[in-house]
Amino acid sequence: MHILSSEQFTPEMLGDIFMLADEFREQVADQDLRHEIATLHEDEFLVNLFYAASTRTRLSFDFAAQRLGMNVVGTENAEQFSSAAKGETLEHSIKVLAEYGPSVIVLRHKATGAAAQAAEASEVPIFNAGDGNGEHPTQALLDAHTIYNERQTLSGLHVVFGGDLARGRTARSLVKVLSMYPDNRYTFTSTPELAMRDDVKNLLTERGVPFTESEDPEEAFGDADVVYWTRLQKERPLDELGADGQPVMVEEQDPRFILGKTALEILPKESMIMHPMPIDGEIDPVVDADPRARYFRQAGNGMYVRMALIHLVLSGTFPN
């Protein structure tokens, strides 16, 4: 089974994944149980094949696999330090890796759709760790898990998504997950060129999920349950071309979209602030100490959710 898109999950599946992730958290905290789960997938191999930069995703997959007793091999810069630099296609790279007998291949790639492309060439499970401006499904699951653990529900929420929504694949993936739950509503706040793409908005319209758009983030904060902020994706151009025929880049942070003291004054006390990280100036450091900031715990949840996904796929017990 490949993990390619957040749309392949159902609320029932997510409930099982979250439960197992929480069980793994408890087991990792217990020395005896920690040794026990480290025997679940002994002598199996996870390959991290990263053509684009990553810290949390790559290392949390490393930790998740090793907590389960797996061996981990791979490259963090496959674009330069693999045969891709010599012109080898992604399909050929995947087929060669499959010959070595890995149990899982975790792929991050700059090209949208690369994960699906790799899956077509592989009998080994492919985990999409982010493909261009496409999706980041395991991030969406850990994000949803973080919200659920905090709010005890994924329904009836007002979620404000802000920042670079055009290129921010994590926000796109989380919107798709949360849209499966009833009575949620969204506010997308960004500059026009960084607005949420039409494909996501069309999906919400089809599912009857209400959303609004605004260039003023503060007007949405007053009754927000969750604020999900994103950085400028400076490493990726926008999809459209400029008047000169070249891809459009947005590399300067609009000061209106820097979360700081004013946002903290407006946000409800019971709200939560999330960010997929890394943070690059769009959240003032003063927010780090606020109890509503959940992005460090959010990142930590990634290991347990990925442990659950790996175990379910490799054990053949993935919920239907």
C-alpha positions in Angstrom: 0.0 0.0 0.0 1.3 3.4 -1.0 0.7 6.6 1.1 0.4 9.3 -1.6 -2.5 11.6 -0.7 -4.5 12.8 2.2 -7.6 12.0 0.2 -7.0 8.3 0.6 -8.0 8.3 4.2 -11.4 8.3 5.9 -12.3 9.5 9.4 -12.5 5.9 10.6 -9.0 5.2 9.3 -7.7 8.3 11.0 -9.2 7.3 14.3 -7.3 4.0 14.2 -4.1 5.7 13.2 -4.4 8.3 15.9 -5.1 5.6 18.5 -2.1 3.6 17.5 0.1 6.7 17.5 -0.9 7.5 21.0 -0.2 3.9 22.0 3.3 4.1 20.5 3.9 7.4 22.5 3.1 5.6 25.7 5.2 2.6 24.8 8.2 4.7 23.8 8.0 6.4 27.2 8.2 3.0 29.0 11.7 1.4 28.9 10.4 -2.2 28.8 7.8 -1.5 26.2 10.2 0.5 24.2 12.5 -2.5 23.8 9.5 -4.6 22.9 8.3 -2.4 20.0 11.9 -2.3 18.7 11.4 -5.9 17.7 8.3 -5.3 15.6 10.2 -4.8 12.3 13.7 -6.1 12.9 15.9 -6.6 9.8 13.6 -4.5 7.6 14.8 -1.5 5.8 13.4 2.0 5.2 14.9 4.1 2.5 14.8 7.9 2.7 15.1 9.2 -0.9 15.0 13.0 -0.6 15.5 15.1 -3.7 14.5 18.3 -1.7 15.6 19.7 1.6 14.0 18.4 4.8 14.8 18.2 8.5 11.7 17.2 10.5 10.1 14.9 7.9 13.3 13.0 7.1 14.5 12.7 10.7 11.1 11.8 12.1 10.9 9.0 9.6 14.4 8.0 10.7 13.4 7.9 14.3 10.0 6.3 13.6 11.6 3.4 11.7 14.4 2.9 14.2 11.9 2.9 17.1 10.3 0.0 15.3 13.6 -1.8 14.9 14.2 -1.0 11.3 17.4 -0.1 9.5 17.5 3.2 7.7 19.5 4.1 4.6 19.1 6.9 2.1 20.2 10.3 1.0 19.1 13.8 2.0 20.2 15.4 -1.3 19.4 12.9 -4.1 19.2 15.6 -6.7 23.0 16.2 -6.4 24.3 13.0 -4.8 22.6 10.3 -6.7 22.4 9.1 -10.3 19.8 11.8 -10.9 22.7 14.1 -11.4 23.7 11.9 -14.3 20.3 11.9 -15.8 18.7 8.8 -14.3 14.9 8.9 -14.3 13.0 8.7 -11.0 11.4 5.4 -12.3 14.8 3.8 -12.8 16.0 4.9 -9.4 13.0 3.4 -7.7 13.3 0.2 -9.7 17.0 -0.1 -8.7 16.3 0.5 -5.0 13.5 -2.1 -5.1 16.1 -4.7 -6.1 17.9 -4.2 -2.7 14.8 -5.4 -0.9 13.6 -2.4 1.2 10.3 -2.5 3.0 9.4 1.2 2.5 10.7 4.0 0.3 10.0 7.5 1.7 10.2 10.0 -1.2 10.4 13.8 -1.2 10.7 15.5 -4.6 10.5 18.9 -6.1 8.1 17.9 -8.9 4.4 17.8 -8.2 3.1 14.3 -8.9 6.4 12.6 -8.4 5.2 10.4 -5.6 2.4 8.9 -7.8 4.9 8.6 -10.6 7.2 6.6 -8.3 4.4 4.4 -7.1 3.6 3.4 -10.6 7.1 2.0 -10.9 7.2 0.3 -7.5 5.9 -2.7 -5.7 7.6 -1.4 -2.6 5.3 0.9 -0.6 6.0 4.6 -1.4 5.4 7.2 1.3 4.9 10.7 -0.2 7.0 13.0 2.0 6.1 16.1 -0.1 6.0 16.5 -3.9 6.4 20.0 -5.2 3.3 22.1 -4.8 1.2 18.9 -4.4 0.6 17.2 -1.1 2.3 16.2 2.1 -0.1 13.5 3.5 1.8 12.4 6.5 2.1 16.0 7.6 -1.6 16.4 7.3 -2.2 13.4 9.5 0.2 14.6 12.2 -1.5 18.0 12.0 -4.9 16.5 12.4 -3.7 14.3 15.2 -2.3 17.4 17.0 -5.7 19.2 16.7 -7.6 16.1 17.9 -5.4 15.6 20.9 -5.9 19.3 21.9 -9.5 19.8 21.0 -10.8 16.2 21.3 -12.7 16.7 18.0 -12.0 17.4 14.4 -15.5 18.8 13.8 -17.2 22.2 14.4 -13.9 24.1 14.1 -13.1 27.5 12.7 -9.6 27.1 11.2 -7.7 30.0 9.9 -5.0 29.2 7.2 -2.6 32.0 6.6 0.6 32.8 4.7 1.8 31.2 1.5 -1.3 29.1 0.6 -0.6 28.9 -3.1 2.6 26.9 -2.6 2.1 25.5 0.9 1.3 21.8 0.3 0.9 21.2 4.0 -2.1 23.5 4.3 -3.6 22.0 1.1 -3.4 18.5 2.6 -4.8 19.5 5.9 -7.8 21.3 4.4 -8.6 18.0 2.5 -8.4 16.0 5.7 -10.5 18.4 7.8 -13.1 18.7 5.1 -14.2 15.1 5.8 -15.5 16.2 9.2 -18.8 18.0 9.7 -19.5 21.7 10.6 -16.0 23.0 10.0 -15.4 26.3 8.3 -12.2 28.0 7.0 -10.7 31.4 6.6 -7.9 31.6 4.0 -5.9 34.8 4.6 -3.0 35.8 2.3 -2.0 38.2 -0.4 -3.8 37.7 -3.8 -0.8 36.0 -5.4 -0.4 33.6 -2.5 -4.1 32.7 -2.2 -5.4 29.2 -1.8 -5.6 27.4 -5.2 -8.9 26.9 -7.0 -8.7 23.1 -6.9 -8.9 23.1 -3.1 -11.6 25.8 -3.0 -13.6 23.8 -5.6 -13.3 20.7 -3.5 -14.7 22.5 -0.5 -17.6 23.9 -2.6 -18.4 20.4 -3.8 -18.4 19.1 -0.2 -20.5 22.0 1.0 -17.8 23.3 3.4 -18.0 27.1 4.0 -14.9 29.2 3.6 -14.0 32.9 3.2 -10.9 34.7 2.0 -9.4 37.8 3.4 -6.2 39.9 3.1 -6.6 41.0 6.7 -5.6 38.1 9.0 -6.6 39.9 12.2 -10.2 40.1 11.3 -10.4 36.3 11.3 -8.6 35.7 14.6 -11.3 36.7 17.0 -13.2 33.4 17.0 -10.4 31.1 15.6 -10.1 27.6 17.1 -7.0 26.8 15.1 -4.5 29.1 13.3 -2.4 27.3 10.8 0.4 29.5 9.6 2.9 28.9 6.8 6.1 30.4 5.6 7.0 31.8 2.2 8.0 28.8 0.0 11.0 30.7 -1.5 12.4 27.6 -3.0 9.4 27.1 -5.3 8.0 29.4 -8.0 4.3 30.0 -8.3 2.4 27.9 -11.0 1.6 30.9 -13.2 4.1 32.7 -15.4 4.8 36.5 -15.3 4.6 39.0 -18.2 8.2 38.0 -19.1 7.2 34.4 -19.5 9.2 33.3 -16.4 7.9 31.6 -13.2 6.8 34.1 -10.6 8.7 34.1 -7.3 7.5 35.8 -4.1 10.4 36.1 -1.7 9.6 39.1 0.6 7.4 38.6 3.7 4.4 41.0 3.8 4.5 42.4 7.4 0.8 42.0 7.7 1.3 38.2 7.8 3.8 38.1 10.7 2.1 36.7 13.8 3.2 38.6 16.9 1.8 40.4 20.0 -1.2 41.8 18.2 -2.4 38.4 17.1 -1.9 37.0 20.6 -4.1 39.8 22.0 -6.9 39.0 19.5 -6.8 35.2 19.5 -9.1 33.4 22.0 -7.3 31.9 25.0 -8.4 28.4 24.1 -7.2 28.6 20.5 -4.0 26.9 19.2 -1.3 28.2 16.8 0.2 25.6 14.4 3.0 25.8 11.8 4.5 22.9 9.8 8.0 24.5 10.3 10.6 25.7 9.6 9.6 29.2 10.7 11.3 31.9 8.7 10.2 35.2 10.3 6.5 34.8 9.8 6.0 34.1 13.5 7.6 36.5 16.0 9.7 34.6 18.6 7.5 36.1 21.3 4.8 33.6 20.3 7.0 30.6 21.1 6.5 31.0 24.8 2.7 31.5 24.5 0.7 28.4 25.7 -1.3 28.5 22.5 1.8 27.8 20.4 1.6 24.1 19.5 4.1 23.8 16.7 6.8 22.1 18.7 4.5 19.4 20.0 3.0 19.3 16.5 6.5 18.4 15.1 7.0 15.9 17.8 3.8 14.1 17.0 5.2 13.4 13.5 7.3 10.5 14.8 4.4 8.7 16.4 2.0 9.1 13.5 4.7 7.9 11.1 5.4 4.9 13.4 1.7 4.0 13.2 1.6 4.4 9.4 4.8 2.3 8.8 3.6 -0.4 11.2 0.1 -0.6 9.7 1.4 -0.8 6.1 4.2 -3.4 6.9 2.0 -5.6 9.1 -0.8 -5.7 6.6 -3.3 -4.4 9.1 -4.0 -1.0 7.6 -7.7 -0.1 8.3 -10.1 -0.2 5.5 
